[in-house]
Amino acid sequence: GPELKRAQDAVTFSLPALFESSPAAAGAISRLFVYSLPFDHFNDLPRKIQVVDAKEILRVARWYLDPGRMLIVGVGDAEAIVPKLRELELGPLEVIGPGGS
């Protein structure tokens, strides 16, 4: 959908910043060696980013993320947020007020 396209474009269009200065370029190039990446990695990366689809993102998220070990932090008006969080039935809910009370 449009959210995925925006995210792909944001990552792709930010790649030139990796080479904006000598230290940034050195850092980017060092990644090739640290992670044993091919020398054409940065040439191929925009295409690889653009072909990722939502199905692949979901597959990887399911592999790496364990919802049972995740925390959700909501900040704002507890009277508005808490009822909506309870509706989601995400597990125990702890409300911490200003100053940690």
C-alpha positions in Angstrom: 0.0 0.0 0.0 0.9 3.6 0.1 2.5 3.3 3.6 5.0 0.7 2.3 5.8 2.8 -0.7 6.5 5.8 1.5 8.7 3.7 3.7 10.6 2.3 0.8 11.1 5.7 -0.7 12.3 7.2 2.6 15.0 4.5 3.0 16.0 4.7 -0.7 16.2 8.5 -0.9 18.2 8.6 2.4 21.0 6.4 1.0 23.0 9.3 -0.6 23.4 10.7 2.9 25.7 7.7 3.6 28.2 9.4 1.3 27.7 13.1 2.1 31.0 13.5 3.9 34.3 11.7 4.0 33.6 10.2 7.5 30.1 9.1 6.4 31.5 7.5 3.2 34.2 5.7 5.2 31.6 4.4 7.6 29.4 3.1 4.7 32.4 1.5 3.0 33.5 -0.1 6.2 30.2 -1.9 6.4 31.0 -3.7 3.3 34.0 -5.3 5.1 32.4 -5.7 8.5 29.4 -7.5 7.1 31.1 -9.2 4.2 28.9 -7.4 1.7 29.6 -7.4 -2.0 31.3 -4.2 -3.4 28.2 -3.4 -5.5 26.0 -3.5 -2.4 25.0 0.1 -2.4 24.4 0.1 -6.2 21.9 -2.8 -5.8 20.3 -1.7 -2.5 17.7 0.7 -3.9 16.3 -2.0 -6.2 16.3 -4.5 -3.4 14.4 -2.1 -1.1 11.8 -1.3 -3.8 10.9 -5.0 -4.5 10.2 -5.9 -0.8 6.5 -6.5 -0.4 4.2 -6.5 2.6 4.2 -10.4 2.7 8.0 -10.5 3.1 7.9 -7.8 5.8 5.4 -9.8 7.7 7.4 -13.0 7.3 10.5 -11.4 8.7 8.6 -9.6 11.5 7.2 -13.0 12.6 10.6 -14.5 12.6 12.3 -11.8 14.7 9.6 -10.3 16.8 8.0 -12.1 19.8 4.8 -10.3 20.8 4.8 -12.1 24.1 8.0 -10.3 25.1 7.2 -6.9 23.7 6.1 -3.8 25.7 3.8 -1.1 24.4 4.2 2.3 25.9 1.4 4.9 25.5 2.0 8.5 26.5 -0.7 11.0 27.0 -4.1 11.3 28.6 -4.7 8.1 30.4 -8.4 8.5 30.5 -8.4 8.5 26.6 -5.7 5.9 26.1 -6.4 3.2 28.7 -9.9 2.2 27.5 -8.6 1.8 24.0 -5.7 -0.3 25.1 -7.9 -2.6 27.2 -10.1 -3.2 24.1 -7.1 -4.6 22.3 -6.6 -7.3 25.0 -2.8 -7.1 24.7 -2.1 -8.3 28.2 -1.6 -6.7 31.6 -1.8 -2.9 31.7 0.2 -0.8 34.1 -0.5 3.0 34.3 2.3 5.1 35.6 1.4 8.7 36.3 3.6 11.8 36.4 6.7 11.4 38.5 6.4 7.6 38.4 3.4 7.3 40.7 
